[in-house]
Amino acid sequence: MVRVAGIRAAGRLAWPVFVLWLAVAAAYAAGADRRQNEPGQFDFYVLSLSWSPSFCEASGERGTPPQQQCGARPYSFVVHGLWPQYENGFPEFCQRPAPRLNRNIVSSMLDLMPAPRLIFNEWDKHGTCSGLSPNAYFETIRKARAAVKIPGAYIDPGEQLTVSPDEVEEAFVKANPGLTRDGIAVTCDSRRLGEVRICMGKDFGFRPCPEIDKRVCRRDKVVMPPVRGGSATLTR
């Protein structure tokens, strides 16, 4: 009897857990886009611009192998990626295996995305969801990047800057007519500026994106390590 009672008690405890699991699964399903991972079926893009000096400094602290963008050539903001998005959530890895990239495409993108591994990874994860050919996708990245102007204060800082995420957002909004505060998000790590993420339509016009706007750096101040010696590239 003791064993049976114990089994019954365990069953009573397990049932609420099972119900909770069902509720979570249902909530997830409700939030997931029905077009999940269908190439070309998405609502807008996020252009992610990474502050290269922060990336390189953090990589050095972790002891990771040096990246091409962390060599002698100076970089400021570089393109991390152009990501297809749903209004809620995003697609990824929409073709497995992904169509192979031509090495000429990789070479042609190194001025904006200065690391071959990054280019390959971005194509596999995000480019395959664009519904575009490799050539067209990377040309779209180039057009999206050309639509964004970097604020003058962040073009080629020769010394470390201390800024607030709000300052960075406001500077980008002022430099880019049509961009509003609800269409941009600034990210950070424990102390450094990480990325500026800008939402734009398929026509490269700026647009609001509430879900992206929620994922912002919550720190009062962050630092922007200086650009390595020399004049920065990939800035304007």
Secondary structure, DSSP 8 states (H G I E B T S, - for coil): -HHHHHHHHHHHHHHHHHHHHHHHHHHHHHHS-TTTT-TT--SEEEEEEEEHHHHHHHHHHHT----GGGSSS-BSEEEEEEEEE-SSS-----SSS-----HHHHHHTTTTS--HHHHHHHHHHTGGGTTS-HHHHHHHHHHHHHT----GGGSS-SS-EEE-HHHHHHHHHHHSTT--GGGEEEEE-SSBEEEEEEEE-TTS-B---HHHHHS----S-EEE----SS--BS--
